[in-house]
Structure formats: C-alpha cells, structure tokens
C-alpha cells in the first residue's frame, strides 16, 4: 500500500470511526451482519469495519453476508476469495430475485425499489438465523444527498438517509457507518485496493433513472461550488425546525427536552428607529435604512 493510499484509508477510517461514535452505531455485544453486495461501497465498509472493531474497548462480531441474486453473467468467485482471505466469518446466499423482478416489472420500470425490498427481506431472515442484532449497509454521503433531492423534487418531503434506524418490526437496527464518507474517496480507495467488484446487471444496467438526474445536477453545481456536497451534508445535520412548515415538527420542537439545543434568551431591544415619515419633493416618503 502506497503512502497516498494509506492516507486515503486513514481519512475514510476517521470518518467511519467518528460517525460510529457520533451516532452510537456500535455497542458491546453487537453481532453485525455486514451486507456485501460486491460493489465498491460494501467492500470499503467491510474493510474499514474490520480495522475499527479490533480497536474498540468492547467486543463486536462481524459476519459478511453476500446474496447471489442469480443475475446473468454473475461471477462471485473473486468475492468469495476475498471473504475467505479476510479471516472473518461469512455466508453466501443464493436466491433468484432477478427473475422475480424482471417478470413482475416491464423494462421501462425502475427495478431498484423492488429489488431492494426483496434483497432486504432475505438479509433480515439471514440476520435472524445468524443471531445478529444489527445490519450494516454501505450507503455513503452521496447516496444520502441524492435521496434527499429525489424526495424533495419527486415525493414532496424532506427526507434523506439516517445513520441508523430500527426496522418496522423492531427486530434489527440498520446502521450506515459510511454515511458521512464521500463517494469519490470510496471509489478511489476501492480502485487502489483492486477489490474484485461484482457488477450489477439489473438496476445498474438501466438508463434514464431519476437518481442519475440528481447525480448530474450535483455534478453541475459542484463546478461552481466544489464544496457543495459537504455543505449539503452539513445542512442535514443543521436543521432549523422553526423555519419549516410542518406543524407536527414545530410542535415536537417546542416540546423538546431541555438538553436538546437549549433555548437561548435574547435581551429585548430598548431603542428602535423613530420610523417617522418625512416629506421629499412634496410627497410623503419613508426613509430607507442602510
């Protein structure tokens, strides 16, 4: 590993470590299913977690789980060899979700949502069988920003991706340790590490997706503001509920606990501008203040 790659690894490691600490993603006794899709994100996630977990002051177990979805041309031999060399416990599952998706949806439809639901359900079943209490997914900062824009533009709601959430049935906590990592750095690290990528021949082969549109929009904005993604990510951590129109959010914010952004009392002003009208050119005018 060159010095440049080592520095990149250290930056990503710090981001993951800080995210795990900030959002309390890891806890003593955790048994975590790390979802290994075979893409650059899941490889980077698995690699960094195997670096972080041994340095924790408590015990956490990792289990890599990959799902072979029986896509045409699939070759998972490189992924299997990588997992075997890692020394970590792992499983490779096989379920033909590819045929299910393509048989239920026309080619013009977006496969991602249905494919994701099927894959997630299979992983939940595996997590329960393996005794895992958490699932780690490889979503990164750019995934969160794109999801935010998709929801804003097409769903009419302010929603991105949280660092963690509990499944609807309450069985598992889903965590995203890469959620504050930049995709560009993940891609560069993955390329340097020569991870044996397993390409997606389902949603990855579709053109004209709305997510591609918002990705292009972010790239265009980045030309004039190179820090646009970092600024947007910071905005997701810097919400001002009093300046939104959701009444439920406003009420919840007003009833927040005293330790949540403690209220600051402002001192009332005792002097104000006289605001007296004056006559100019025979007409009554108000002064314009600088």
Buried (B, 14 or more C-beta within 10 A) or exposed (E): EEEEBEEBBEBBBEBBBEBBEEBEBBEEEBBBBBBBBBBBBBBBBBBBBBBBBEEBEEEBBBBBBBBBBEBEEBEBEBBBEBBEEBEBEBBBBEBEBBEBBBEEBEEEEBBBEBBEEBBBEBBBEBBEEBEBBBBBBBBBBBBBBBBBBBBBEEEEEEEBBBBBEEEEEEEBBBBBBBBBBBBEBBBBBBEBBEBBBBEBEBBEEBEEBBBEBBBEEBEEBEEEEEEBBBEBBEEBEEEEBEEEEEEEBBEEBEEEEEEEEEEEEEEEEEEEEEEEEEEEEEEEEEEEEE
